[in-house]
Amino acid sequence: MNPVSRSVQGQENLNPDPSSGAGGSGPLLSAAQRSNLLPLTAAGYAWWRARSLRSLGADFTLEREAALFRALCRPQAGQDWLDVGTSAGFYAGVLARADCRVLAVDLSAPMLREGAKREPDARIDWAQLNMERSDLPPASFDGVTVGATLNETRGPAALLAECARVLRPGGQLWLMYLRRTGGPLQAVFERPKAGGLNFPDPAWVGRHLPGLIRTDGLSAGAVQFERYVKGTDPQGAHGAAGRGVWETL
Ligand SMILES: C[S@@+](CC[C@H](N)C(=O)[O-])C[C@H]1O[C@@H](n2cnc3c(N)ncnc32)[C@H](O)[C@@H]1O
């Protein structure tokens, strides 16, 4: 049983359409976010995801990424996890196979349909939410996974704050993102019309997670993996010890 009620799970919580006049100025979704609302993007996502880290200079298969996550976070049977920007459900599937209950959320209905098709598992619930302001109950998850959603969301600071808010004390936050390299391609993709992507510096991420301790950080090319724990005990609620190291793989 997921701690989040069905009514909240079913809630559509997209940013309002800018043309409706609700909300502030400027586009409310980045171009990258809008591209993920297309059924074609969703249909091709799992294919791209299986190759993406290698194309981005990190020698990482999905199996290796899953093994790294399991080794550092040690998800336990019966825990409640939230997968933020689940797309085709990669982390949701890894967690369900560890016998966790998972709420897999995404802005994009086509992505959620693709995830549910690829990871048909009763331990996973799927919900369309904007995790920059989700209305999920506070302190309701033992762990949160964010696989590259930080790069695409319009407001990465708001998304991090929301992830921290929904974590229980001692809960774990797992991040995978492309960090800032200062390279020319990143400068292109940061432009609003070319995607409006974010390439956060790990120090920036840390500053936006007050109340969480970074226990692990690993870099592979531009790809960054980080584990944080909410509260003062870096062992986390379930004894998953961080190694307290920064490594370049
Ligand atoms: C790079 S993909 C994520 C891949 C997936 N986490 C994985 O590890 O395979 C980013 C996803 O996040 C979703 N997304 C972007 N911003 C979001 C937000 N604010 N709230 C929820 N989902 C978001 C997009 O629709 C897209 O499906």
The ligand as an SDF file (V2000), in Angstrom:
LIG
                    3D

 27 29  0  0  0  0  0  0  0  0999 V2000
   15.8170   12.5810  -18.4270 C   0  0  0  0  0  0  0  0  0  0  0  0
   14.1900   11.9920  -18.2380 S   0  0  0  0  0  0  0  0  0  0  0  0
   14.2880   10.9780  -16.7840 C   0  0  0  0  0  0  0  0  0  0  0  0
   14.8060    9.5900  -16.9410 C   0  0  0  0  0  0  0  0  0  0  0  0
   14.5000    8.6240  -15.8330 C   0  0  0  0  0  0  0  0  0  0  0  0
   14.4770    9.2240  -14.5190 N   0  0  0  0  0  0  0  0  0  0  0  0
   15.5490    7.5500  -15.8760 C   0  0  0  0  0  0  0  0  0  0  0  0
   16.4250    7.5300  -14.9920 O   0  0  0  0  0  0  0  0  0  0  0  0
   15.5230    6.7780  -16.8340 O   0  0  0  0  0  0  0  0  0  0  0  0
   13.3420   13.3320  -17.4800 C   0  0  0  0  0  0  0  0  0  0  0  0
   11.8760   13.0350  -17.1890 C   0  0  0  0  0  0  0  0  0  0  0  0
   11.4580   13.9160  -16.1750 O   0  0  0  0  0  0  0  0  0  0  0  0
   10.1720   14.4050  -16.4930 C   0  0  0  0  0  0  0  0  0  0  0  0
   10.0810   15.7140  -15.8290 N   0  0  0  0  0  0  0  0  0  0  0  0
   10.7270   16.8640  -16.1380 C   0  0  0  0  0  0  0  0  0  0  0  0
   10.4430   17.8090  -15.2530 N   0  0  0  0  0  0  0  0  0  0  0  0
    9.5940   17.2440  -14.3400 C   0  0  0  0  0  0  0  0  0  0  0  0
    8.9430   17.7330  -13.1860 C   0  0  0  0  0  0  0  0  0  0  0  0
    9.1070   18.9770  -12.7810 N   0  0  0  0  0  0  0  0  0  0  0  0
    8.1410   16.8910  -12.5000 N   0  0  0  0  0  0  0  0  0  0  0  0
    7.9550   15.6100  -12.9110 C   0  0  0  0  0  0  0  0  0  0  0  0
    8.5480   15.0970  -14.0030 N   0  0  0  0  0  0  0  0  0  0  0  0
    9.3690   15.8990  -14.7100 C   0  0  0  0  0  0  0  0  0  0  0  0
   10.1240   14.4610  -17.9960 C   0  0  0  0  0  0  0  0  0  0  0  0
    8.7930   14.3810  -18.4700 O   0  0  0  0  0  0  0  0  0  0  0  0
   10.9460   13.2300  -18.3750 C   0  0  0  0  0  0  0  0  0  0  0  0
   10.1460   12.1000  -18.5520 O   0  0  0  0  0  0  0  0  0  0  0  0
  1  2  1  0
  2  3  1  0
  2 10  1  0
  3  4  1  0
  4  5  1  0
  5  6  1  0
  5  7  1  0
  7  8  2  0
  7  9  1  0
 10 11  1  0
 11 12  1  0
 11 26  1  0
 12 13  1  0
 13 14  1  0
 13 24  1  0
 14 15  1  0
 14 23  1  0
 15 16  2  0
 16 17  1  0
 17 18  1  0
 17 23  2  0
 18 19  1  0
 18 20  2  0
 20 21  1  0
 21 22  2  0
 22 23  1  0
 24 25  1  0
 24 26  1  0
 26 27  1  0
M  CHG  2   2   1   9  -1
M  END
$$$$
